[in-house]
Amino acid sequence: MDRKFRLVFLLDWEIKDSSEQMATLKDGMAAAIRVLKERGHEITFVVMGNWSGRFSHPYFMVNVCQTREELKNLVQQIKPDCIVHWADLTRPNASIGRELGIRQILCFTGGNTQGGTIDNFDHILVESQVYYDTFKSQGRSVSFAFGTNTKLFDPERDVLKRQTKTIDVLNMSTFAQWKRHRLLARTFKNKQLNVVTCGYMYDDHEMDCWRDCQ
């Protein structure tokens, strides 16, 4: 692709200690932004915090906005081709692009698929089949764009070969539908195995995920 894009990448979660938390962010999302920048695309990374300013991340500069109005003004100055939101469907700044006439893409972080802000996005990127099917059934423009590092817990890695097993099954994931905790619970029910699952538990939706495990 020869065309170079100007993008605003918005991490639409309030990160109170923005500099401390963002300085060590080196996950797949951060790496993807680094790759885009290396390919010549212009990326402005923005987070919401309790102060305003900029600081340097190993991969890119981080812009911190304290208010919605400040965020909107920054986007107006940049005039991006698109705003890419790293968010779910409940975040307060989902309509920024609609208000400014700028196209928007949602990198769906999971959770509530009926959160109410979906009409603000022109396209949705997901990492799992269950979310793809959900949004497709709603007639939304959706595609796969990211996923898990399946080699991370590869049992053939030397460091894992040297460890003594204490847990038969370990599932570390947010208690959300697409993590398929019901399948986990059904698979290991009544088996004499030490099964552990841990992650964030919602108290207003998808509570059946951790209840199934209990």
N, C-alpha and C positions, 0 to 999 in steps of 0.2 A: 504494500500500500504506500503510494508516494505522497499522498496528502498528509499534511501534518495538522493535528488538531490542537485547539486550545481548550483545556478542560479545567473545571473546578471540581475537585474531589472533596466532598463534604462528609466528614465523620460526624453524623448527626446525633451525637450523644454528649451530654454535658460532662466534661472531664475536668473536675475542679482543680487538680494539681497537674495542669496540662503539660508543663515542661518535664516534670518527673516521669509521668506515665508515658508520654509520647516519645521521649528520648530513647527508650528501650524497645519501641515497637519495631520488630523485625519479622513479622509474620508474612504469610503469602500475599496479603493485601499490599503491605509495604513494598515487598519485592516486585510485585506487578507494576506498581507506580514507578519504581526505579527503572524497570525495563522500558516502560513507555517513555520516560524521560531520555533514556539512552538512545531510543529510536527517533528522537527529535521532536516529540510532542511536548507542548507547553502545559505543565501541570501545576495548578495552585492547590495545595493541600490545606484544608481548613478544618478546625475543630471548634466546638463551643466550650468556653471555659468561664472562670470567674475573674478573668483579667483580659486585657487586650494587648496584643503585640505579636512579635515573631521570634522564633528561635530556630537554630539549625539542628536538623536530624541527620544522621549519617547518610540517609538516602535523598533527602529533600528538605526544603524549608517548610516550617509549620507556621501557619497563620492562626492566631487565636482570636476569636470574636466573642465579645461578652453579651451582646444583644442581637436580636433578630434584625434590627434596623442597621446595625453595623455590618452584619453579614450581607444584607441586601445591597448596601452601598459598595461593599467590596466586589460583589459579583457584577454590579453595574459598571464599575471601573474596568474590570477584566474583560467583559464582553465575551464570555466563553461560547464555544460551539455547543457545549453540553455541560450540564451539571450531573456528576455521578454521585449518588447518595449511598453511603454505607449505612444502612438503617433497616428498621422494620417498618410496619405500616401504622405506627402510632406517633412518629416523631413530629415535633412542632414546626420544623422548617421545610416540610415536604412541598409546600406550595410556592416557594421562592421563585423557582423557574417559571411556573405558570404565570405568576404575577408579572414577570419581566419578559415573557414571550421567549423563553429559552427552553430547548428540549432537555428532558431529564431521563436518566437511567437509574434504576434502583438495583443495587447489589443487595439482595434480600438476606438479612442476617438470621432469619428464622423466627419462629414464634407465631404470633397471631396473623393469620392470612386474611382476616376480616377487620383490620384495624381502622379503615375509613379513609386513608390517604391515597389509596391505589390509583385513583383517577388522575393524580398529578404526574404519573410517570408514563412515558412513551414506550418503555421497554423494561422488562424485569430480568435480571440475571440470577440464577439459582445454582445450588450445588447438589441437589438431590432430586430423585425421581418423584418423591411424594409431593414436593412443592411444585415441580414442573407440571405434574398432572393436575394439581389443584388450580393453578393459574391458567393452564391451557383449557380446562373445563369452563373457566369463567370467560373465555374468549380473549384472554390477554396475550400480548406479544411477549413471549418468554423464551429463554434459551439457557443452556448450561454454560457456565463460564469458569467455574473454579471447583476445587474438591480437596479431599484430604490427602495427606502424604502417607500412602499405604506402606512405605518402607520404614516408617518411624518405629513401629513396634514389631518389626520383622524378627521372629524367633531365631533366625539364623545369624543375627548379628552377634559378634563375639562377646560384647558386653552383656548380652542377655543370656548367652549360653553359660556364663560363669555364675549366674545367680541361682539361689535355691528357691524353688517355687513354694509360695505360701497361699496363693490365690489361684483357683482353677479358671475363673472367668472374671475379667475386669472390664467394665464399661464406663468410661469417663466421658460424659456428655450432658449437655443441658437437657432437662426433662421436657423435650418438645416432640411433637408427633413424628417429625421426619427422622428422629433418632431411633424410632421403632422399638421402644421399650416393651411394648406389648408382645412383640415377637420374641424378645429376649426372655421375658417372664414365662411365656408359653413353652419355649424351647427347653428351659432348665427346670421347669416345675417338677417336683417330686424326684429330682435326681440328687444323689449324694455328692454334691459339689459345693465348694466354697465360692459363691458368686457375689461380687461386689459391684455396685453401680453408684456413681456419684456425679453430681452436677447441680446447676442452679434449678431450684424448684419454683415455678410460678404459683401464685396463690389466687389468681383471678382467671386463668384459662389453662387448658392442657394439664390439669391436675391429675387426670386419669393416668398420665405417664408414670408418675412416681407411685400412685396408688396401685397400679397393676404390679409394680415390683414388690410393694409391701405385701 
